[in-house]
Amino acid sequence: MGSRGIDAESKVDEITVLVTGFGPFGNNKINPSHLIASSLPSSFTADRLPNIKIIKASPIPVHYQTVRDVIPRLLFSQPHEKVAVRRSYPPNIPTLPFEDLLAADAVADGNPRFDFVLHIGMAAPREYFTMEMCAHRDKYFARDEAGETMEGDTLWRDGYYAPEILRSGLDTEDVWKRWRSELMGVDVRPSKDAGRFLCEFIYYTSLVEYWRRDPEAMAPVMFLHVPGGIEDYDIETGRKVALGLIGAMVRSARRTQAVETTGYGDVAHVDGESGA
């Protein structure tokens, strides 16, 4: 599943999850998505799961071209042969220092660097959390922090021949049910409309990078929209929600892998655990 793979036939000592949040945009000088992402522990354990290691990215600039340039190199140990990289950026767009996120022992074999990817973004003035089921290829007309849009850009359509809609490779219905059951009392919802701005753009960017390497492969990517609050309570709630979603993603993927490998839906048949 990742560079290590989540093998249903044997125990996995550690699962790696890349988590990203966004930097400031517009009047939002403090972005809760990055506050929540940075508040997550470097690792955590949950009942019947291996250790989950969280790799937290620097805040992603709210800039289309930065996302398109950086995300492929973050996700894979060797970019696909066709990657559109812009070498210079507007002065108000920071250069993203991502090299420190790359494992020193990574082999340039084109495999994913991480077992799972969770992107987090803000959706104000919503007062609830949403897990996004899919992302769209076209119609990114809203201006980013550099005043740029993707109007007229056809790389994904004409260069990659990518589908108009890409969906998370995870079993989103199963992830949703597990996530909701872990967060009683918190307003969490599924969504099929991520907003056609940088949130949806980064989601599609990640999904298309998995798709173009293997259209049949499972893309272990999810997007979480969070409310705009930045008080301590808001960030603590967001932290709880994000950790719950990561746990649901991992449990669901292990169940799917167990079914595909053994024919059983309960990982107890795979590694001696008592449940999924």
N, C-alpha and C positions, 0 to 999 in steps of 0.2 A: 504494500500500500504506500509506504514511503520508501526512503532509501534503504531502510532496514526491512520494511514490510511487516505487516501484522499477520503473522502466520498462525492460523487456527490450529495447526497440528502441534504446536509447541508453545511453551511459555515465552513471553516477551518481557525482558527485564525493564525496558523503558520505552515510552512512547513520546515522540516530540511533536509539539504543536507551535506553529508560528502564529503570533497574534499581532495585528497591526491596528493602529488608530490614526486619526488624522490630526494635522496641525490646525492653526487658526484659519478662519475664513470669514469674510464680511465683518459684521459686528461681533462675531463670536471669537473674541481674542483668546479665550480659554476653551479648548474643545474637550467636552467630557469623554469623547471616545478615547482620546489618548490618556486622560486621567484614569479611566477605568482600565485600559490595557496595561498601563504602567503600575497600577495597584495590584495586579495579579502576582501571586507568588512565583518564584522561579521554578518550583515544582510542587506537586501535591499528590496525595494518594486518595483513593476512594475505595469503598468496599468492593472486593473481588476484581480490582483493576490493577495493572502494573503501575509503577511510578510514571507520572505524567510530567514531563519537562516542558516548561513554557519558555519559548524564545520570544522576547518582546522587541519589536522593531522600533527604530526612531520614529517620531511622528511623521506621517506621510504628508508632503505638501499637497494642498488642494489644487492640483495642477495636472491636467490630463496627460501631458507628454512625460512628466516625471513618472507617473504611474506606469505608463506603457514602457518606459525605458527600464525602470528598476525592478518591477515585479517579476518579470521572467528570470532575471539574474538572482533574485532572492529565492525563487521557488525551485530552480533546477541548477544542478552542478555544472551544466554546460548549456548555454542558450541554444535554442533551435537555430538552424542555419539562416532563417529569415527573421531578423529582429530589427524593428525600426528604432534606431537610437538617435536622439538629438544631442549633440555634443555641447551646446550652450543653451542657457536658460535666461529668462528675464531676470533682472537684478533683484526683484523682490521674491524670487523663488529660491529657497535654500537648496544647496546640493545635499542630497541625502547620504549620510555615511553608513552604508550598508555592509561594507566589507567585514566589519567585526562580527556580523551575524553569521558569516559563513564558516562552517566547521573546518578547522585546520586540517583534519584528516579526510576531507571530502575528496572523492575521486571524481574526475571530470568524465563521468560516464553517461551523463544525460539523465540520471535518475533524480527523482524529487529529493530535496534536502530534508523535508519534514514529513511526518506521517499525516498530519492534519494542518489545515490553515483556517484561522478564524479572523476575518476582517470585521472591525467595529467602526461604526459611523454614527453621527448624530442625526436625528430626525426631529427637530423642533418645529412646532410646539407640541408634538405628541407627548403624552404622559404615560405611555406604555412601551414595552419592548417588543420588537418583532424579529423573527428569524425569516430571512428572505429565501424563498424557494428557488428563484431563477433570476437570470439577468438577460437584458436585451443588448443586441449588437449595435443598433443605430439610434439616431435622434438625440445626440448629446449636444443640445443647443444652448444650455445654460452656461454662462461665462464663469471660468475659474478665477483663481486669485491673480492670474496674469492678464485677465480680460480676454482669454482665448476660449474658443469652443472647438468642437470636433465636426462642425458643419462642413460638408464636402469631403470629409475623410472617408476613404473606402478601403483601407488596408484590410480590415477584417473580412469585408464582403468580397472584394475582388482579388486581394492578395492571398488571403488564407482560405477563401471559400467557406468561411465558418457559418454555422446556422444562425438564423435570426434570433433564436432564444437558446440559451444553454442553461441546464439545470444542475444543481449540485448532484454529484455522484452518490451522495449518501441517501439512504432511505429517509427522505424528509418527513414523511408521515410518522414513521417510527421515532425519528429524532424528536419531532414535535411532541408526541405523546410522552416520551420519557422526560423531556425537558419540563413540560407542564406539570407532570406528577411530582417533580422534585422541588417545585417552586410554588407551592400552595400559598395563596395570599398575595402573589405578585402578578400584575397584569401583563401576561406574555401572550403573543398572538403570532400566527403564521401570516405570511404576506407573499403576494406574487407581483408586487409593484415596488421596486426599490428606489424609484424616483428620478431616473434618467439624469443623475448628476454624478459627482465623483464616487459616491457610495456604490451605485450600480456599475459604474465604469470599472472600478477596481475589482469588483466581483466578476464581471465578464472577462476582464483581463486575465485573472487567475484561471477561470474555467476554460478559456480558449487556449491557454498554454498547455493545460493537460490534454485538451481535445486534439490539438494539432499534433501532439506526439503519439497519441493513440486514441482515436475516436471511441473505441470500445472500452477503454480503461475507466475506472472509477475515479472521479475527481473529488478528493476528500476535503472540499472547501465549503465554508458556510459564511454567511454575512449576518451580523447582528446590528440592528438599529436600536439606538438608545435615546432616551429623552434628553432635553437640553440642560437639565439641572447640574450644577457644579458644586453644590454644598456637600459636606461630608456624608450626610445620609444618602444623597443621590449616588455618590461614587461607591459607597459601601453596598448599596442595593445593586448597582450595576456590576460590581465585582462578584457578588453572589450569583447574579443572573448569568454572567459570562462563564463562571466556573461550572455552573449547572449545565450550560449548553455544551461546554467542552466534554464534560462527563457523558452527556447524552449522545454526543457524536461518537465518542470512543466505544461506548457500550453497544450502540446500534451497529457500528461497523464490525465489531467483533462478532455480533450475532449473525450479521450477513455473511461474514467470512466462514463462520462455523457451519451455516446452512450449506454454502457452496462446497465446502470441503468434506463435511461428514454427513450431510443430510439432516442433521439435528439443529434445532434453533436454540438450544440451551448449551452455553459454553461449558457447562459441567461435563458434557460428553467429550470435551476437547482437552481441558487442562485440569480437571478435577475440582473446578470451582462449583459453588452451590447454585449458581443462577446466572442469568444474562447480565 
